[in-house]
């Protein structure tokens, strides 16, 4: 009976240790992704910490990322009183097949406007959202990259 309790206790302990142990960046084979936001700047979709000379990752690792990724909100005069906006995304990633996305996102409910969809290519990709009449207080220009 004691051996069954000991084994059960060891299994619970092992599962708790595995559940809270950070995963080393080298353990994943997934590619990273990231982007740009006009309100927050550039970002990578992972959470890493540096301790004792080693990075540990709690999300997709950044094993490979583009040399350049940038985005911007562009404008044009649509009529004498109206200005339209679009989002432009540019990614340079030498030798890598990847994508770029450009769109407006609502800070309120996450809805999107003018989504370019994923524009795939090798080395350099550029994505443009459609021209939209967007309210600055409701929508943020965002771009994304990934592979």
HUDA-V336730 format. One record per helix or strand. SS is the DSSP state (@ for helix, = for strand). FROM is the first residue (numbers start at 1). TO is the last residue. Records with the same first field share a line. If there is no record, write none. Layout:
SS->FROM-TO + FROM-TO
This chain:
@->2-20 + 25-27
=->23-24 + 34-37 + 41-44 + 48-51 + 54-57 + 68-77 + 83-106 + 112-113 + 119-128 + 132-132 + 139-146
